[in-house]
């Protein structure tokens, strides 16, 4: 069974955040930008707009690509905000538990 892609991506984001080797990384450039959290939030906003435009345009490949970009940047902003991706998953699980799927 393949590992969950979101868990794998979160691990990579955490590894890049903690990497002190001096190696350049896009994740680190977002996390430690001089603008602070604003930089990662700008990227979330940018990717959200690109996703909306892709959906409006109806191009399936572009929608998929922009959705992936949006999720990635959202995860980076969560890391910058000090929120674990597991807390988001737990919130979704709690919400699912409260849903009555038979209505």
N, C-alpha and C positions, 0 to 999 in steps of 0.2 A: 504494500500500500504506500502510495506517495505521501510525503509529508504535506500538510496543509500549506498552500502557497502563501497565505497571509502570515502564518507563523514563521515560515522561512524568510519572508520579506522583513518581518519585524526583527528577526534575529540579525539580519544583515544591517538594518538601520541601527540597531543597538551596537553591533560590532564597529561600525563606522564611527558612531558617536564616541565610542571609547578608545578608538585607535589614536595612539600618541606617537606613532612612528614618523609623522610628518608627511606621510604619503597623501597626495591630493585626492579628495573624494567629493563628489557632488553633494552627498548627504552632509558631510562635514561643512561644506561651504554654505549650505542652508542653515544648519544648526548653529554655527558659530559666526554668522555674518554680523557685521557692525550694526545692522539695523535690528538685531535681536530677532524676536519672534515675528516681527513685522515682515521680514523677508520670506519666511515660510508661509505666512498667511497671504502675502501677495501672490505666491505661486498657487495656493489653493484657489484664490479668486480667479486668477488667470485661467487655470485649468477648468474651473467650473464654467466659465464663459465659453471656453472652447468646446466643452462637452455639450452645452446647451446649443451652440451653433451647429455642431455635428448632428445632434438629434433633429434639429429643425431642418437640416439639409438632407436627412434621411440616408446618409451614407454609412452602411453597416460597419465597414472596416474602420472608418474614422471614428464612429461612435465607440467602438470597442477600444481603440487606441486612446482616445481622450478619457474614457472611463478609467482605464488603467492608470493614466497619468494623474487623474484626480485622486484616485484611491491612494496612490503612492505618496503624493504631496500631502494629503490629509494625514497619513500615517507619520510622515516626518514632522508635521506640525504638532501632532499628539506627543511625539517624543520631546519636542522642544517645550511643550506645555507641561511636561512631567506626568503625562497620563499614559498608563500602560495600555497597549492594544487589547490585552486580556480584559481590562475593565469595560471596554466597548463591547467585546464579545459577551461578557457576563450580562451587560445591560440588554443586549439583543436576546439572550437566552431568557432573561426574566420577562421581557416583553412577550416573547413567544409563549411562555408558560401562562400568561394572562389572557391569551387570545382564545376565543371560542371559535374554532374553525368550522363548526357545524351550523353557524347562523348565516 
